[in-house]
C-alpha cells in the first residue's frame, strides 16, 4: 500500500489571520518561532525551519519577495518565485502555517513609514546596495508585528543583515529573540542561495572561489597570520584567480560593528561580495585567532 505524502502547510495571506494563529498559540503557552524568507527555498532555509521546530512549539514560515529591499536595477522582477515547490519542501516539516502576503497586503496605498537602519547597516552591503537595509528592516519589523513570535530565525550567510536586525530589535525594544544559524553549503562549499539558480555551469565553478577565499583566510589565521590587510590581499588574489567577474568587497571585520580590522586579535568575520557573471553573491566565515598561534 502506498503511503500518503505528507500534507503541505496551509498558506495564510492576511496579516489578521497570521496574527491570530500566533497570538492563540502564545496564549496556549506555546513558544512561537518565525522564519522570514523570500521563498525559492533550499536546505539553508530548511535548516532555519528545523531550528525553530527544535526550539519552539509552533513554527511559522513567511514567504515574501519584498520589493522595498531591491534597488531599481536589481533582480526583483526575475527573483525566483516558486510557492508550490516551496510548500512541497515544507511538507512534513511540522510548519503550522506559511504567511505569504501580497505586496498590496504589506504595502497598501498610503504606506509611507520606513525604518532608518542602524549604523551597522552603513558599510559593505549598505554601500553596494543603497536603500537595501531600509527595505529589510522595514519589512522585518512589519513581519514581527504581523506575527509577534517569541523567536525569529536568520542565517549567518547574510551576516550583516543579522547584525542589522539584532541592533534594530535592541534599539526598538522589540520583544523577540533573534537566533542566527550556521550557513548551509553545497558539498563543495558554495553557500546555498536562492540566487545560485542564475549561475551557468561555468559561473557556478567560478563562484566557488568565494568559499576558497574564505577558507584561505581561515587557514592563514590558523597559521598565526594577524595582518588583516595581507589576508585581504590574498583573498582578492584568490577571487581573481578563481575567475570572479568583479569584487564589491573582500574584507575582515569586527563581528559586532563590522568595522574593517587592521589586526586580528579576537573573533573576526571574513566577508565577501563578488559577481560571477551578472549574479552577485555574498558569503562570510567566522575566523578565530587562537591565543597560542
Ligand atoms: P532569503 O530568502 O534569501 O531572504 O533568506 C531567508 C533567510 O535564510 C535569511 O535569514 C538568510 O540568511 C537565510 N539563509 C539564506 N541562505 C542560507 C544558507 N545557505 N544557510 C543558512 N541560512 C541561509
Boltz pocket constraint, residues with backbone or C-beta under 6 A from the ligand:
constraints:
  - pocket:
      binder: B
      contacts: [[A, 36], [A, 37], [A, 38], [A, 39], [A, 43], [A, 44], [A, 45], [A, 47], [A, 48], [A, 153], [A, 154], [A, 155], [A, 156], [A, 157], [A, 158], [A, 181], [A, 182], [A, 183], [A, 184], [A, 185], [A, 191], [A, 192], [A, 193], [A, 194]]
      max_distance: 6.0
